[in-house]
Each structure stands twice: as C-alpha cells, then as structure tokens.
Amino acid sequence: MAETYLNLIDGEWKASRSGHTFPDVNPADTSDVVGHLQASEAEDVGDAVEAAARAFPGWAKTPAPVRGKFLLKAAHALEQRLDEVADLLAREEGKTIGEARGEVTRAVRILEYFGGEGARLGGETIPSERERIFMYTVRQPLGVVALITPWNFPIAIPAWKTAPALVSGNTVVLKPASQAPLTSLRLAEILQGTGLPKGVLNYVTGSGSRTGTPLVAHPKVRALSFTGSDAVGREIAQVAAKRLARVQLEMGGKNPTIVLGDADLDTAVECTLNAAFYSTGQRCTATSRAIVEKSVVGPFLDRLVERTKALRIGDPRDPATQLGPAIDQNQLETSLRYLELGQQEGARLVYGGERLTAGPHARGHFLRPAILRGVDKHSRLAQEEVFGPLLAVIEVDGFDQAVETANAVRFGLSASICTKDLARALEYVQRAEAGVIMVNLPSAGIEYQIPFGGVKDSSSGPREQGPAAVDFYTETKTVYVKY
C-alpha cells in the first residue's frame, strides 16, 4: 500500500486539517500509486504562512554566510541520495532516468551555488558629491515568500526558487504542483534535516484552487514566485497587485529553432530533436516551431524523421528509454487535440502522432512524437503552447523572413538558430524577441549560474537563477553617514 506523506509546517510534519489526501500516480503505469499527499485547505496555508511569519525575524538576523551553510549541507545530503531521488523523479513525473539524474544533479549545483552566495550577499559603496559623507547600500530580505512550482522540473525549479529565497533571509512556503509533488518533498526533507529553525521552510500540497489561491491571497505573503501557465500567472499578478506584493512569473513559451541554409544539418537535427522531443516536449524552453529555409527543408526533414523513428519510448526508469509518457491524461489529450487541429488547419503530418497503447505502453500516457510540415505561422498550432512532443515545421525563403516568423508570437522565452554565419547569428541575437538565445544549441538546456527568463507573455519580474536571482528576494536599503 502506498505511503501517505504530510505537510511541513512550523518544523513539524502534519496532516491537513481536512484529513483528505490525493494520489500521486506514475504516468508510465497508472496502476502504480507512488504515494498519497495532503489535500490542504486555506486553514493549512494559513498555518504555514503564520509559522513563516513568526520565524522571519530570527532568520533575517542570521548572518547570510551562516544561512548559506544550510544550503551547502543540503547540497551534500542531496548528492548522497542522488540515485534514490532520481528514481523517484522518473517514477512520479515520467522523465527518463538519465534526465532525472541530470535534474537532481542540477538541484545539487543550485544549492551549492546559492550556498556560496551567502558570503557574496552585499551592497555597494557610492561616492558622494559632498565632503565627509559615506554612502552605501545593503540588501535586506522581504519577509514571507510563497513559491508555487510546476510538475515538469519537480526538484530543479523548487531548488532554484527556494535557495535564493532562503539565503537572502526570507522564510518560505513552498507549494508544488499536484502531478509530481514527492520529489520536492524530498528536497524539503533534506533542507529541514540540515537543522533549519522551525518555520523557516514550510511545505504544503494541494490543488491550485484550495491551496494555491489562499496562499496567493494571504496578506502576510510579501512576494510570490510562480512558474506555470500564463493564464494562472495573470490571475496571480492581479491578486498580488491589490496589496502591492512583489511577483515573479515564468509562464511558458512557443520557442523557435531557425535552421538556415548554411547550417550543419546534423547539428540542426540534433538541436531540434533534443529540444522538441526530450522530456516528452514538456519543457517551457522546448522547441515547438522549426523555422527552416526552403533550400534545406527536404534533407533536414529526412534526417529528423530518421532520428525520431529511432527514439526508444517506454518505461522512464529503464536506462535504455529516451522518451517517457505525458504527465497525465489531460496533457496527452491536449497534444492529440493540437495534432488534429494542426491537420485541420492545413498542416501535413510527416511522422508520428500515434497514441501507444500496447504491451509496455498499455497503462501509461504514451504518444509517438509528431512532426508536421507546411504549418502556417498564424495557425493555432504555430501560436499556442502545446507542452507535448509536437513539432511544427514552417518553411521560409530566407533569414529576414525567418526572424519575422520567429518573433510573430506573443511568447518570448527561448530561441535557437543553427547557422555557420557568425554575422547572421549575432544579428539574430539582437533581433530575437526572447530572453534566452542559443546559437547552434538546443533551445532547451539552461545552466544555473546565469540569469534565466523571457520577454513578452513569457515572463514578468526580475530574472531567476545566477547572480540576478537575489534581486527578487531582497530590498535595497540606502544609507548616508556624515562623519
């Protein structure tokens, strides 16, 4: 029988006041219940926020280098449990075991990085135009921060939000997505196991409506960092604006990979394949549009189809598997719906798109990756985020048309270009309406030590990750001293 897991509130593991739970189901085998999580309500959220508020003064007074040591201890503990946590991630989220190990390793590195940031968390000295005046700035924490994280990176994203929040001196209430909550619970367990004072880190599970909504609305939450859909992000921003709470939103993308006529086609195919289909296309930085010059679209597609056919789809915990399932039935049906819609809009299915239901795929949400050609840049398939293994191929006459097509969406998270022409590459860097630009690399695959975020409808607020991450979680105090 599957184990039941509890919320972390005020340093103790507690059941929700309702007494209700919900199942965490393996998307590769829906008969496998990974665990039962607390179906929290507004009262549980209130308890967590109040605990965080009580813990804030003491934690804020703790020297930043000391706060950083807790993160370094957590990094070491997580690294010791890497295989265990990666297996759990693959089981509950459906990410292949290789990618799961990579994600847990990334979480370790994030904790290490921000552990070191505690010793660098300083301000500036600025010269005054007056004599005997010393001016400087210091960073101070905000208070209670709410972190609402998605299911597709169930430990990396909680880590890259929690680590800078804690090292900056804030106290945290973390609410993960209900489709894959257990991996982030392991992160919370490990952090709490370092000896964090009670109430500094709180963890509550539950639905968006019953848990997320009261968390966003709580008057003692000073800041909210959210990763998810743009529709939910807009609602969060509107609620938070009423009390002037700080908001950071990462809300998806419709990311292009441009393939110019001079590109190395093997590189272009591998970049596109990786970004479009790995993680089952369930990445906000995934390539969903391949914008290809007509002079090479034929050989590009021939090679891409050949490589896609060779992908092994199956049990994500099998090291030989390259593609796992969709996270749940809803996401699978979304991909199938857009596949049908794209063909109704005039696109031609070149390969894939079949629901896999036999043998090892019988109890999972498996879909063969799909490639569609002749996609109109104004069609819904070319404009709306699918979050699945569907690639829309759009043919263009040249570089200028490729750039115009790449920018002709309301999102602007990441973008890639494959070319041997350095001038074209650097010109695209200037003209691309995206926050992250890749040259001869997949549009997905970011590193933790450099800022991350998008433009247009993809992001709002300060950047995440790297040295910019603490900007969101701190306020600047300006000091004048006459001596």
C-alpha positions in Angstrom: 0.0 0.0 0.0 1.3 3.4 -0.9 2.6 5.6 1.9 0.9 8.8 3.0 3.0 11.9 3.2 2.5 15.0 5.3 2.9 18.8 5.1 5.8 20.5 6.7 4.5 23.4 8.9 6.4 25.1 11.7 9.1 22.4 11.7 6.7 19.5 12.1 5.2 17.1 9.6 1.4 17.4 9.8 -1.7 16.1 8.2 -4.1 18.6 6.6 -6.9 19.8 8.7 -9.4 18.3 6.3 -7.9 14.8 6.7 -8.2 14.3 2.9 -5.4 13.2 0.6 -4.9 12.8 -3.2 -2.9 10.1 -5.1 0.4 10.7 -6.8 0.2 8.4 -9.9 3.0 7.0 -12.1 2.3 8.4 -15.6 4.1 5.4 -17.2 1.9 2.9 -15.3 -1.3 4.4 -13.9 -1.8 1.3 -11.7 1.2 2.4 -9.6 0.3 4.9 -6.9 3.6 6.5 -5.8 2.1 8.0 -2.6 -0.8 9.9 -1.1 -0.3 13.7 -0.4 -2.3 16.1 1.8 -5.2 17.8 0.1 -4.6 21.0 2.0 -7.1 23.8 2.6 -6.9 27.5 3.4 -6.5 26.7 7.1 -3.3 24.7 6.4 -2.0 27.5 4.2 -2.7 30.0 7.0 -0.9 27.9 9.5 2.2 27.7 7.2 2.2 31.4 6.5 1.9 32.3 10.2 4.7 29.9 11.0 6.9 31.5 8.4 6.0 35.0 9.7 7.0 34.0 13.2 10.3 32.6 12.0 11.2 35.5 9.9 12.8 37.9 12.4 15.2 35.3 13.7 16.1 34.0 10.3 16.6 37.5 8.9 19.1 38.3 11.7 21.1 35.2 10.9 24.3 36.2 9.0 24.0 35.5 5.3 27.1 33.3 5.2 25.6 31.2 8.0 22.4 30.9 6.1 24.4 29.7 3.1 25.9 26.9 5.1 22.5 25.3 5.5 22.2 25.2 1.7 25.7 23.7 1.4 24.8 20.9 3.9 21.6 20.3 1.8 23.6 20.1 -1.4 25.9 17.4 0.1 22.9 15.4 1.5 21.1 15.5 -1.8 24.1 14.4 -3.7 24.4 11.4 -1.4 20.8 10.5 -2.2 21.0 11.3 -6.0 20.1 7.9 -7.3 17.2 7.4 -4.9 15.7 10.9 -5.7 16.3 10.5 -9.4 14.4 7.2 -9.4 11.5 8.8 -7.6 11.5 11.7 -10.1 11.4 9.3 -13.0 8.6 7.3 -11.4 6.3 10.2 -10.5 7.0 12.6 -13.4 7.8 10.2 -16.2 11.2 11.9 -17.1 13.8 9.3 -18.3 16.2 8.2 -15.6 19.1 9.8 -17.4 17.3 13.2 -17.5 16.1 12.7 -13.9 19.7 12.2 -12.7 20.7 15.3 -14.6 17.9 17.3 -12.9 18.8 16.1 -9.4 22.5 16.9 -10.1 21.4 20.4 -11.2 19.5 20.9 -8.0 22.7 19.9 -6.1 24.6 22.6 -8.1 22.0 25.2 -7.4 22.2 24.6 -3.7 26.0 24.8 -3.8 25.9 28.0 -5.9 23.5 29.8 -3.6 25.2 28.4 -0.5 28.2 30.3 -1.7 26.1 33.4 -2.5 25.6 33.9 1.3 29.2 35.2 1.5 28.7 37.5 -1.5 25.4 39.0 -0.5 26.5 42.6 -0.2 25.6 46.1 -1.4 27.6 48.9 -2.9 29.5 51.9 -1.8 28.9 55.1 -3.9 30.9 58.3 -3.7 29.1 61.4 -2.5 29.5 64.8 -4.1 29.6 66.2 -0.6 32.6 66.1 1.8 32.6 63.7 4.7 29.6 61.8 3.5 29.8 58.0 3.2 27.0 56.4 1.2 26.4 52.7 0.8 23.6 50.2 0.2 22.7 46.9 1.8 20.3 44.1 0.8 17.6 43.1 3.2 15.1 40.2 2.9 11.4 40.8 2.2 9.6 38.5 4.7 7.4 35.5 3.9 7.6 34.4 0.3 5.3 31.9 -1.5 6.8 29.6 -4.1 4.4 27.9 -6.5 6.2 25.4 -8.7 5.3 23.2 -11.7 5.5 19.5 -12.2 7.8 19.3 -15.2 11.0 20.1 -13.2 9.9 18.9 -9.8 13.2 19.4 -8.0 15.2 21.9 -10.1 12.6 24.6 -10.1 11.8 24.3 -6.3 15.6 24.4 -5.7 16.2 27.5 -7.8 13.4 29.4 -6.1 13.9 28.1 -2.5 17.7 28.5 -2.4 17.9 32.2 -3.2 14.9 33.0 -1.1 16.4 31.3 2.0 20.0 32.6 1.6 18.5 36.2 1.2 16.9 35.8 4.6 13.3 35.2 3.7 11.1 32.5 5.1 9.3 30.2 2.6 6.0 28.5 1.9 6.5 26.1 -1.0 3.5 24.6 -2.9 4.4 22.1 -5.6 2.2 21.0 -8.5 -0.1 18.1 -7.6 1.0 15.9 -10.5 4.6 15.4 -9.1 4.9 16.6 -5.5 7.0 14.0 -3.9 10.4 14.9 -5.4 10.1 18.4 -4.0 9.0 16.9 -0.7 12.4 15.1 -0.6 14.1 18.5 -1.1 12.1 19.9 1.8 13.0 16.9 3.9 16.7 17.4 3.1 16.7 21.1 3.8 14.8 20.6 7.1 17.3 17.9 8.0 20.1 20.4 8.0 18.8 22.0 11.2 16.8 24.9 9.7 15.0 26.7 12.5 11.3 25.7 12.6 9.1 27.7 10.4 11.8 28.9 8.0 10.8 26.4 5.4 7.1 25.2 5.1 5.7 22.8 2.5 2.1 22.3 1.7 0.4 20.2 -1.1 -3.0 20.5 -2.6 -5.0 21.8 -5.6 -4.5 25.3 -7.1 -7.9 26.4 -6.1 -7.9 25.2 -2.5 -4.2 25.7 -1.7 -2.7 28.0 -4.2 -5.4 30.6 -4.2 -5.4 31.2 -0.4 -1.6 31.3 -0.5 -1.6 34.0 -3.2 -4.2 36.0 -1.3 -2.7 35.8 2.2 -1.9 39.3 3.4 1.4 38.3 5.1 2.9 36.9 1.9 5.2 39.7 0.7 6.3 38.1 -2.6 5.2 35.3 -4.9 7.4 33.4 -7.4 5.3 31.3 -9.8 6.2 29.0 -12.7 3.2 27.7 -14.8 0.7 28.8 -17.4 0.3 32.4 -18.4 -3.4 32.3 -17.6 -2.7 31.5 -13.9 0.2 33.8 -13.8 -2.0 36.7 -14.8 -4.5 35.9 -12.1 -1.7 35.8 -9.5 -0.4 39.2 -10.6 -3.9 40.7 -10.4 -4.5 39.4 -6.8 -1.0 40.4 -5.6 -1.3 43.9 -7.1 -4.1 44.7 -4.8 -1.8 44.7 -1.8 1.4 45.6 -3.8 3.0 42.2 -3.2 6.1 41.5 -5.3 5.5 39.0 -8.1 7.9 36.9 -10.3 6.2 35.0 -13.1 7.6 32.4 -15.6 4.8 31.5 -17.9 5.8 29.4 -20.9 6.9 29.8 -24.4 6.4 29.0 -28.1 10.1 28.6 -28.9 11.6 28.6 -32.4 14.6 26.9 -33.8 15.7 28.6 -37.0 17.6 26.4 -39.5 19.4 28.5 -42.2 20.5 27.1 -45.5 24.2 27.1 -44.5 23.6 25.2 -41.2 25.3 22.0 -40.4 22.3 19.8 -40.8 23.4 17.1 -38.4 23.8 19.8 -35.7 20.5 21.3 -36.6 18.7 18.0 -36.5 20.2 17.1 -33.1 19.4 20.5 -31.7 15.8 20.3 -32.9 15.3 16.7 -31.8 16.6 17.3 -28.3 14.6 20.5 -27.7 11.4 19.3 -29.3 11.1 15.7 -28.0 13.2 15.1 -25.0 11.3 15.3 -21.7 8.4 14.5 -24.0 8.3 18.1 -25.1 7.2 19.1 -21.6 9.7 22.0 -21.1 8.8 25.7 -21.2 12.0 26.1 -23.3 11.1 23.2 -25.7 11.3 23.9 -29.5 7.8 23.7 -30.8 8.5 25.5 -34.1 11.3 24.6 -36.5 11.6 27.5 -39.0 13.6 26.1 -41.9 14.9 27.7 -45.1 13.2 26.1 -48.1 16.6 25.2 -49.7 17.3 22.6 -47.0 13.9 21.7 -45.7 13.8 18.4 -47.6 17.1 16.9 -46.3 16.5 18.4 -42.9 13.2 16.6 -42.5 14.6 13.4 -43.9 17.3 13.3 -41.3 14.9 14.5 -38.5 12.4 11.8 -39.3 15.1 9.1 -39.4 16.4 10.2 -35.9 12.9 10.5 -34.5 12.0 7.0 -35.6 15.0 5.6 -33.7 13.9 7.1 -30.3 13.0 4.5 -27.7 9.7 5.2 -25.9 8.9 3.4 -22.8 9.5 2.9 -19.0 11.3 6.1 -17.9 13.2 4.1 -15.2 14.8 1.8 -17.9 18.2 3.3 -18.8 17.6 2.5 -22.5 14.5 4.7 -22.7 14.8 8.0 -24.4 11.2 9.3 -24.2 8.7 8.8 -21.4 5.0 9.5 -21.1 2.9 12.6 -20.9 2.4 13.6 -17.3 -1.3 12.7 -17.2 -4.4 12.1 -19.4 -5.2 15.8 -19.7 -1.8 16.6 -21.2 -1.9 13.6 -23.5 -5.3 14.7 -24.8 -4.1 18.3 -25.3 -1.3 17.0 -27.5 -3.7 14.8 -29.5 -6.1 17.7 -29.9 -3.5 20.1 -31.3 -2.3 17.3 -33.6 -5.8 17.1 -35.1 -6.2 20.8 -35.1 -2.9 21.3 -37.0 -4.0 19.0 -39.8 -7.4 20.7 -39.9 -5.5 24.0 -40.4 -3.7 22.6 -43.4 -0.5 21.1 -42.0 0.7 17.7 -43.2 1.7 15.0 -40.7 5.1 13.8 -41.8 5.7 11.3 -39.0 4.3 10.1 -35.7 1.4 11.2 -33.6 0.1 7.8 -32.6 -1.2 7.0 -29.1 0.8 4.0 -27.9 -1.4 1.5 -26.0 0.0 -2.0 -26.5 2.5 -4.0 -24.4 4.7 -1.9 -22.2 2.7 1.2 -23.1 -0.7 -0.2 -22.1 -1.1 1.5 -18.8 0.7 4.8 -19.5 0.2 8.1 -21.3 2.5 7.4 -24.2 2.5 9.3 -27.6 4.8 8.9 -30.5 6.4 12.3 -31.3 4.8 14.1 -34.2 6.3 16.2 -37.0 4.0 18.4 -39.1 5.1 20.2 -42.2 3.6 23.2 -44.0 2.4 24.9 -40.9 1.0 28.4 -41.3 2.8 30.8 -39.0 -0.6 32.3 -38.0 -2.3 29.0 -37.2 -3.1 27.9 -33.7 -0.5 25.2 -33.8 2.1 27.8 -34.6 0.9 30.3 -31.9 -0.3 28.4 -28.9 1.8 26.4 -26.3 1.1 22.6 -26.6 3.6 21.3 -24.0 3.9 18.0 -25.7 6.1 16.2 -28.4 4.6 18.1 -31.4 6.9 19.9 -33.8 5.5 22.4 -36.3 7.8 22.9 -39.3 7.4 26.3 -41.0 9.2 26.9 -44.3 10.7 30.4 -45.1 12.6 32.0 -48.0 15.5 33.5 -46.1 16.9 35.0 -42.9 14.7 38.0 -42.6 11.5 36.0 -43.0 12.8 33.5 -40.5 13.4 36.2 -37.9 10.0 37.8 -38.6 8.3 34.4 -38.2 10.2 33.5 -35.1 9.1 36.8 -33.4 5.4 36.5 -34.6 4.1 35.0 -31.3 3.1 36.5 -28.0 5.7 34.5 -26.1 9.4 35.2 -25.9 11.2 32.7 -23.6 14.0 31.0 -25.6 15.1 30.8 -29.2 17.7 28.9 -31.2 19.4 29.5 -34.5 21.6 27.0 -36.4 24.0 28.6 -38.9 27.7 28.8 -39.8 27.4 32.5 -40.4 28.6 34.4 -37.4 27.2 37.7 -38.7 23.7 36.1 -39.1 23.9 34.5 -35.6 24.9 37.8 -33.9 22.2 39.7 -35.8 19.6 37.2 -34.7 20.8 37.7 -31.1 20.0 41.4 -31.5 16.7 41.0 -33.2 15.2 37.9 -31.5 12.3 38.7 -29.1 13.3 36.2 -26.5 15.1 36.2 -23.1 17.4 33.3 -23.9 19.2 32.9 -27.2 21.0 29.7 -28.3 23.4 29.5 -31.3 23.9 26.0 -32.7 22.5 24.6 -29.4 19.0 23.3 -28.4 16.5 26.0 -27.2 16.2 23.9 -24.0 19.1 23.3 -21.7 19.9 26.2 -19.4 22.5 26.5 -16.7 22.0 27.6 -13.1 24.8 30.2 -12.8 23.4 32.6 -15.4 20.1 34.6 -15.4 17.0 33.0 -16.9 13.8 34.5 -18.0 11.8 35.7 -21.1 10.1 38.7 -22.6 6.5 39.4 -23.7 4.0 37.0 -22.3 6.7 34.5 -21.1 7.9 36.3 -18.0 7.3 39.2 -15.6 9.5 40.4 -12.8 13.3 40.0 -12.1 15.2 37.2 -13.6 15.7 33.8 -11.9 19.0 31.9 -11.4 22.5 33.2 -11.3 23.6 36.4 -9.5 20.3 38.1 -10.6 18.2 35.7 -8.6 18.6 37.5 -5.3 17.3 40.8 -6.8 13.7 39.5 -6.5 14.1 38.3 -2.9 15.7 41.4 -1.4 15.1 45.1 -0.9 17.8 47.7 -1.2 18.4 50.0 1.8 20.4 53.2 1.1 22.5 54.6 3.9 24.1 58.1 4.3 26.7 58.6 7.1 28.1 62.0 8.0 31.5 61.7 9.7 
